[in-house]
Amino acid sequence: MKITSELKALSAAELQNRLQEFKKELLKLKVEVGAGTGTASSGKVKRTKKNIARVLTMLKQKEASNK
């Protein structure tokens, strides 16, 4: 996957920044869906959640490899 290879190349600090970006995006999408205007973004919620999980996984792997 393209995003996975991109994430592997990032440092821990950059991964933290990406995590914050994804969380902000997820919050925005949830507000849109809650307001009823997010019909086109229903798939984006799922993708954003998966991206957050990928970033967290990469952070855990980097943390484990540093020990």
Backbone as a printed PyTorch tensor [residue, N CA C, xyz], in Angstrom:
tensor([[[  0.8270,  -1.1910,   0.0000],
         [  0.0000,   0.0000,   0.0000],
         [  0.8620,   1.2420,   0.0000]],

        [[  0.3940,   2.2320,  -0.6490],
         [  1.1560,   3.4610,  -0.7710],
         [  1.3230,   4.1590,   0.5790]],

        [[  0.2530,   4.2590,   1.3450],
         [  0.3380,   4.9900,   2.6050],
         [  1.2420,   4.2790,   3.6060]],

        [[  1.2470,   2.9510,   3.5880],
         [  2.0910,   2.2060,   4.5040],
         [  3.5600,   2.4550,   4.2070]],

        [[  3.9380,   2.4470,   2.9540],
         [  5.3300,   2.7000,   2.6120],
         [  5.7240,   4.1310,   2.9420]],

        [[  4.8000,   5.0630,   2.7880],
         [  5.0720,   6.4540,   3.1620],
         [  5.2940,   6.5740,   4.6620]],

        [[  4.4740,   5.8680,   5.4390],
         [  4.5800,   5.9440,   6.8940],
         [  5.8720,   5.3210,   7.4070]],

        [[  6.3300,   4.2660,   6.7610],
         [  7.5650,   3.6090,   7.1960],
         [  8.7610,   4.5410,   7.0700]],

        [[  8.7080,   5.4640,   6.1250],
         [  9.8290,   6.3670,   5.8870],
         [  9.8560,   7.5420,   6.8670]],

        [[  8.7900,   7.7550,   7.6190],
         [  8.7060,   8.9030,   8.5140],
         [  9.3470,   8.6210,   9.8680]],

        [[  9.8190,   9.6800,  10.5070],
         [ 10.3680,   9.5520,  11.8610],
         [  9.2180,   9.5360,  12.8630]],

        [[  9.5410,   9.2850,  14.1230],
         [  8.5160,   9.2090,  15.1600],
         [  7.8030,  10.5560,  15.3230]],

        [[  8.5460,  11.6440,  15.2570],
         [  7.9370,  12.9710,  15.4020],
         [  7.0000,  13.2680,  14.2350]],

        [[  7.4140,  12.8900,  13.0320],
         [  6.5630,  13.1020,  11.8630],
         [  5.3110,  12.2320,  11.9380]],

        [[  5.4610,  11.0190,  12.4770],
         [  4.3020,  10.1410,  12.6420],
         [  3.3120,  10.7470,  13.6350]],

        [[  3.8230,  11.3640,  14.6880],
         [  2.9470,  12.0230,  15.6600],
         [  2.1630,  13.1460,  14.9810]],

        [[  2.8390,  13.8980,  14.1160],
         [  2.1670,  14.9760,  13.3900],
         [  1.0830,  14.4300,  12.4720]],

        [[  1.3970,  13.3450,  11.7620],
         [  0.4010,  12.7230,  10.8690],
         [ -0.7870,  12.2080,  11.6700]],

        [[ -0.5040,  11.6470,  12.8550],
         [ -1.5660,  11.1340,  13.7170],
         [ -2.5170,  12.2670,  14.0990]],

        [[ -1.9680,  13.4070,  14.4760],
         [ -2.8000,  14.5490,  14.8330],
         [ -3.6320,  15.0210,  13.6380]],

        [[ -3.0200,  15.0280,  12.4550],
         [ -3.7510,  15.4270,  11.2480],
         [ -4.9220,  14.4870,  10.9760]],

        [[ -4.6670,  13.1800,  11.0830],
         [ -5.7250,  12.2010,  10.8360],
         [ -6.8420,  12.3290,  11.8720]],

        [[ -6.4870,  12.5770,  13.1320],
         [ -7.5010,  12.7220,  14.1700],
         [ -8.3570,  13.9640,  13.9340]],

        [[ -7.7380,  15.0560,  13.4940],
         [ -8.5000,  16.2670,  13.1850],
         [ -9.4450,  16.0130,  12.0170]],

        [[ -8.9350,  15.2890,  11.0100],
         [ -9.7690,  14.9700,   9.8500],
         [-10.9470,  14.1000,  10.2540]],

        [[-10.7030,  13.1140,  11.1240],
         [-11.7760,  12.2330,  11.5850],
         [-12.8280,  13.0310,  12.3510]],

        [[-12.3950,  13.9480,  13.1900],
         [-13.3400,  14.7750,  13.9300],
         [-14.2040,  15.5980,  12.9760]],

        [[-13.5650,  16.1730,  11.9720],
         [-14.2930,  16.9670,  10.9740],
         [-15.3180,  16.1080,  10.2380]],

        [[-14.9110,  14.8960,   9.8640],
         [-15.8240,  14.0020,   9.1460],
         [-16.9890,  13.5720,  10.0220]],

        [[-16.7210,  13.3150,  11.3090],
         [-17.7990,  12.9130,  12.2170],
         [-18.8090,  14.0370,  12.4040]],

        [[-18.3210,  15.2700,  12.4420],
         [-19.2310,  16.4090,  12.5520],
         [-20.0940,  16.5160,  11.3050]],

        [[-19.4860,  16.3130,  10.1370],
         [-20.2420,  16.3600,   8.8820],
         [-21.3220,  15.2880,   8.8500]],

        [[-20.9560,  14.0830,   9.2590],
         [-21.9160,  12.9840,   9.2510],
         [-23.0270,  13.2570,  10.2610]],

        [[-22.6620,  13.7780,  11.4260],
         [-23.6570,  14.0920,  12.4400],
         [-24.6160,  15.1760,  12.0010]],

        [[-24.1300,  16.1150,  11.2180],
         [-24.9780,  17.2000,  10.7190],
         [-25.8190,  16.7550,   9.5260]],

        [[-25.5040,  15.6040,   8.9750],
         [-26.2710,  15.0980,   7.8400],
         [-25.7570,  15.5590,   6.4930]],

        [[-24.6280,  16.2230,   6.4700],
         [-24.0960,  16.7050,   5.1990],
         [-22.9750,  15.8250,   4.6770]],

        [[-22.6510,  14.7710,   5.3720],
         [-21.4940,  13.9660,   5.0130],
         [-21.8000,  12.7000,   4.2520]],

        [[-22.7720,  12.7150,   3.3810],
         [-23.1210,  11.4950,   2.6520],
         [-22.0020,  11.0610,   1.7140]],

        [[-21.2760,  12.0050,   1.1460],
         [-20.1970,  11.6610,   0.2270],
         [-18.9430,  11.2180,   0.9690]],

        [[-18.8600,  11.5030,   2.2650],
         [-17.6430,  11.2000,   3.0030],
         [-17.7700,   9.9700,   3.8980]],

        [[-18.7750,   9.1340,   3.6710],
         [-18.9570,   7.9720,   4.5320],
         [-17.7910,   6.9920,   4.4170]],

        [[-17.2200,   6.8430,   3.2490],
         [-16.0700,   5.9700,   3.0780],
         [-14.8030,   6.5770,   3.6330]],

        [[-14.7510,   7.8920,   3.6930],
         [-13.5740,   8.5760,   4.2110],
         [-13.4010,   8.3320,   5.6990]],

        [[-14.5030,   8.1760,   6.4290],
         [-14.4270,   7.9140,   7.8670],
         [-13.6870,   6.5940,   8.0970]],

        [[-14.0710,   5.5850,   7.3520],
         [-13.4500,   4.2700,   7.5000],
         [-11.9710,   4.3230,   7.1370]],

        [[-11.6410,   5.0010,   6.0260],
         [-10.2400,   5.1110,   5.6070],
         [ -9.4130,   5.8850,   6.6210]],

        [[ -9.9940,   6.9260,   7.1810],
         [ -9.2660,   7.7290,   8.1610],
         [ -9.0020,   6.9280,   9.4270]],

        [[ -9.9740,   6.1500,   9.8750],
         [ -9.7760,   5.2980,  11.0490],
         [ -8.6650,   4.2850,  10.8010]],

        [[ -8.6450,   3.7080,   9.6060],
         [ -7.6010,   2.7350,   9.2760],
         [ -6.2310,   3.4090,   9.2210]],

        [[ -6.1820,   4.6350,   8.7110],
         [ -4.9170,   5.3590,   8.6680],
         [ -4.4100,   5.6720,  10.0720]],

        [[ -5.3170,   6.0080,  10.9730],
         [ -4.9270,   6.2460,  12.3690],
         [ -4.3430,   4.9710,  12.9570]],

        [[ -4.9770,   3.8430,  12.6930],
         [ -4.4760,   2.5630,  13.1980],
         [ -3.1050,   2.2470,  12.6100]],

        [[ -2.9040,   2.5560,  11.3410],
         [ -1.6080,   2.3120,  10.7110],
         [ -0.5120,   3.1570,  11.3600]],

        [[ -0.8200,   4.4230,  11.6100],
         [  0.1740,   5.3060,  12.2360],
         [  0.5110,   4.8160,  13.6340]],

        [[ -0.5050,   4.4310,  14.3920],
         [ -0.2520,   3.9250,  15.7420],
         [  0.5800,   2.6530,  15.7100]],

        [[  0.3300,   1.8000,  14.7320],
         [  1.1140,   0.5760,  14.5880],
         [  2.5700,   0.8990,  14.2810]],

        [[  2.7870,   1.8360,  13.3770],
         [  4.1630,   2.2340,  13.0360],
         [  4.8760,   2.8290,  14.2450]],

        [[  4.1580,   3.6320,  15.0380],
         [  4.7670,   4.2200,  16.2330],
         [  5.1610,   3.1310,  17.2260]],

        [[  4.3000,   2.1510,  17.4140],
         [  4.6090,   1.0420,  18.3350],
         [  5.8040,   0.2330,  17.8380]],

        [[  5.8790,   0.0130,  16.5300],
         [  7.0050,  -0.7380,  15.9800],
         [  8.3070,   0.0150,  16.1490]],

        [[  8.2770,   1.3210,  15.9330],
         [  9.4770,   2.1340,  16.1110],
         [  9.9060,   2.1600,  17.5610]],

        [[  8.9240,   2.2260,  18.4600],
         [  9.2060,   2.2200,  19.8840],
         [  9.8270,   0.8860,  20.3120]],

        [[  9.3030,  -0.2040,  19.7810],
         [  9.8330,  -1.5200,  20.1200],
         [ 11.2280,  -1.7280,  19.5700]],

        [[ 11.5060,  -1.1770,  18.3950],
         [ 12.8270,  -1.3680,  17.8180],
         [ 13.8970,  -0.5080,  18.5000]],

        [[ 13.4710,   0.5420,  19.1960],
         [ 14.4200,   1.3960,  19.9080],
         [ 14.8380,   0.8210,  21.2490]],

        [[ 14.1070,  -0.1480,  21.7570],
         [ 14.4240,  -0.7310,  23.0660],
         [ 15.5330,  -1.7280,  22.9820]]])
